[in-house]
């Protein structure tokens, strides 16, 4: 995972790979298939600077369902929301833009190479 931030706390670019075990570069144990996002490095697999306004300690999660074979996003109720504003888990699709605090993510799905139906999630 590589991230580039500007002096104003804006994420310029990052690429994250999420698969059925979670964020590939996560050190969190167990590998439960969930990737947590927020501004608290000790709680999350990916954290943004703490001074980004509107971002919660553990803001949202992305997870892969082996049963449904899709990625889901779930807002965890901290911060100012995750837009697409959602009240329940949501299947992620290619090209979705997700906004939280003053950050934006673009969802890109690509084949994982593990099985015909499994995909990796890239976030830019």
N, C-alpha and C positions, 0 to 999 in steps of 0.2 A: 504494500500500500504506500503510495506516495501522494503527499498533499502539498499544495502551494497556496499560501495565504498572503494577501497584501497587508499593508500597514494598518488598514481600517478593519481588520478582522474578517474580510471577505475571502471566501474560498475561491481561489482562481481555478484550480483543477485538482482532481484526485481520481484515481481509478481504484475501485475496490472490487474484489472478486468474492462472491458469496455462493456457496454450494449447499448441498444437503447437510453438511456438517456445520455450517455457519460461515463467518468471515474467515477466509483462508489464512490471514496473518494474525488472527486472534490468539492471544495467550490464555484466554479464559477457559477454565475447565469446569464442567464437562463440555465436550463438543456436542451441543444439544440441537444444532440446526438453527439456532437463533443468533442474529446479529443485532446488538443493542447500540443505539446512537443517542448522544447527548453531550453535555459539556463537562461531565465528570469522568476523568480518565480511569478512575478506579472502578467505576460501575459499568463501563461501556466497552464494546469492541472497537468502536470508532468514536473519538471525542473531538469536538470543536473547541476553540478557545473559550474559556469561561466568561469572557466579557461580551460575547455575542448576545444581543438583546433578544428576548423571547424564547430562548432555548432552555429547556429543562435539564435537570441532572441526568435523567434517563427519559428521553423525549419520545422515542418510538423504537419499534423493533421490526426487522425484516426476517422472515423465516420461510423455509421451503417445506411444503407438505408432500411427503412421499406418496401419500394416499391419493391426493388430487393432482400431483405432479405440477405444481405451480408455486410461485413465490407470493407471499402475502406481506402486507404492511399493516401494522397496528399502532395507533397512537396510544401512548401510555398515560395521557392525562396531565403531563407536566408541560410548562411553557405555554406559548400562545396558540398551540395547535399545530397540526401537520396538514398542509394543504396540498393535495386534494383533502379538504376537510372530511374526515371520516369518523364514524362512530363505532365501526366494527372492522374486523380484519377485511382486507381488500386484496383481490388478486392483482398482482403487478403485471403490466403489459409494456412491451417495447415502446419507447418514446415518452412514457409518462414523465412529467416534471413534478417533483415533490419539493415543496417549500416548507422550511421550518426555521423559525427565528429569521435571520437575514440571509440564510443559506438556501441554495437550490441544488437538487440532484436530478440527473437525467437517467432514466432506467434503460439499460441495454441488455437484452437476453441473448445468449449465444450457446451453441451446443457444448456440453461438458466433455464429450468423448467417452464418458463412462457407460451410458446406455442411450438407446435411441430417443427416449423421451425426456431424460434429465438435462437441464440447462444450468449454466452458470449465470450469475447476475453480475454485470459490470455496472458500476455507478460512476458517472463522470460529473 
